[in-house]
């Protein structure tokens, strides 16, 4: 009896302590000191609230930091469940991976649903992070029953840097009380807006490419869990009410019927609550499930029910705004809508936990694919870059045993074969993540509908420049990977060192040497010396050029080892064939001083990708020039001016163009990208011309029915399609390339081929066809005999035109060397002392 009483008192004490602690659990409004929805919370306040929740209810909430942003803000998730589930959280995780065949062994329990809710991937779609706080509070105070068989993972803010850029701007700009007038300054963000991250990347397009630190950090955690449901919370225009699942066509063909049907079940559950509240919504429109790097498609291709929820608002809405229908949309409204769909998602997961687990397991049984293996040949650096990407997603790969492999040849765009070697990378589809492999490597994307929300082609063999065979047979893997150990040594007697030029890593090595004031040359013609052949673009570092560098050999060795470059020591500058080291064909490379436009008129996405490229990949300094200061900028301080995609009418007017032309004539170099070419096309003093396919007067009568206009309009669009181009690889901008290049074309802009003393570096011939992806029939006619990359000589300088953006989302790896070549090699005839 005494023992029983002691036990009873102890349990009562624990219950009292727990309840007392729970009584200190505050709502978001209580904790923040203002009603949720009356202000935009800064990121640190959100973090503090989640810490408060975890501290007050440690038996039901666990926080985990999974990284930091570029601006050093924490990235964090919260695990919310019942007390029993939280005690067994690691077992639940391991069981789920076993269920997906990613861990060995048989799961002990598959009755728990795992729901991951991701908020605020776009920083100025800021209502969702506020909703994340309300959602965790509601789950723990009102919806405890759902947590008995559900683990909810909440990432309250995927993009803290973008969110704070928006929140800080709004908090310091908005009127008090707020203005609902759409023209008010608080509803019109300045450039670049709060949508992107620090480097101005759209993180919702970066899930697979993982170029940004936020994406890379998140994927490490995501792939440890692989949830059954993943929701990405967004906002859209102020006049669209709310969008939720089911998604629009096209669905990728690998998406299962279960995934399709369960999206509809979820949507109907949401609709029940929205109908009861009188809230408007729409489904099955606009937001498709095709492009693999979204926050809904990536999880879908990893077995989840991946969904996007879109609330009216976006960066324009602020705390409240009058929309075009005369309704005032408030932040409180937006929070309520997002909270409702978040809770509804957890509810339907809880009710279907067993079925979610069963169907999740079925998703990972992969055997019924047309292509069983993808075999890739190419330069070791390209292979290594692709391996690094696959490693981020824990996708398995190996190396060929050797022998002939037949199948679809990507370079030939037809059936063919290759003789494989132990250096060739092989990715098979007979692995748990085989469906994702199919999506990423398939030669051609199958479209159930040509109206899509994003690009329609992304094939990794094209993006990485690898000669690839897609085989219907399973290619056996070698038990050993052939490895080459780097053994660079210095030679005090060598006249210099040669490094081959094949990959952007070679450019990073060059940049490192230039920053250390090492003089480097490159050859414009192939040469052979000491029984070794070196192609155009090979770097030549001559001892005689660097007499003032006291530790010359060790600097070269340290840099080569750092970037894993192979040094070829050469004893004499006398070549057995090709130019000698003192030849005019072997030119000294300038330590380029580069400026790049930013600000109003500039595409923030293209500017951000270039900024990231220089700072995080090439590691070479640039000076960013704001377009508002362009008329006062002294261009003579720079060798190169990069003009990203954008609209520059305001600064590249007649006076601005004359300023640029005068600078180029004296030896400057402009690199204009994508939409920036419009500033020069057809303008006096520039040879660039738009491609006019039919100059005859056209019939302006339009008898296309109203309902058919959108579908007819796509005949004039290119939705991110891949084309095979012809390349003049004797031109310095194409050094390191073969005579063909697969380009990702994002739009229908078309320019004439150059005549006269100018250069067509990469171009499309007559009657080009897409290799993969959608291009409207009218656009194909416009692309006949059109420029992709070109150089126009003006006086001593050059205009370099890049019609296609090689830095698009920073994932088209094989295009980046074109940009490096344009910087360091093109028209490099005069060395600046």
Secondary structure, 3 states (H helix, E strand, C coil): CHHHHHHHHHHHHHHHHHHHHHHCCCCHHHHHCCCCCCCCCCHHHHHHHHHHHHHHCCCCEEEEEEEECCCCCEEEEEEECCHHHHHCHHHHHHHHHHHCCCCCCCCCCCCCEEEEEECCCCCCCCHHHHHHHHHHHHHHHCCHHHHHHEEEEEECCCCHHHHHHHHHHHHHHCCCCCCCCCCCHHHCCCCCCCCCCCCCCCHHHCCCCCCCHHHHHHHHHHHHHCCCEEEEEEEECCCCCEECCCCEEEECCCCCHHHHHHHHHHHHHHHHHHHHHCCCCECCCCCEECCCCCCCHHHHHCCCEEEEEEEECHHHCCCEEECCCCCEEEHHHHHHHHHHHHHHHHHHHHHCHHHHHHHHHHHCCCCCCCCCEEEEECCHHHHHHHHHHHHHCCCCCEEECCEEEEEEECCCCEEEEEEECCCCEEEECCCCCHHHHHHHHCCCCCCCCCCCCCCCCCCHHHHCCCEEEEECCCCCECCCCCCCCCCCCCCCCCCEEEECCCCHHHHHHHHHHHHCCCCCEEECCCEEECCEEECCCCEEEEHHHHCCCCCHHHHHHHHHHHCCCCCEEECCCCCCECCCCCCCCEEECCCCCEEEEECCCECHHHHHHHHHHHHHHHCCCCEEEEHHHHHHCCHHHCCEEEECCECCCCCCCHHHHHHHHHHHHCCCEEEEEHHHHHHCCCCCCCCCCECCCCCCCCCCCCCCCHHHHHHHHHHHCEEEEEEEEEECCCCHHHCCCCCEEEEEECCCCCEECCCCCCEEEEEECCCCCEEEEEECHHHHHHCCCEEEEEEEEECCEEEEEECCCCCHHHCCHHHHHHHHHHHHCCCCCCCCC
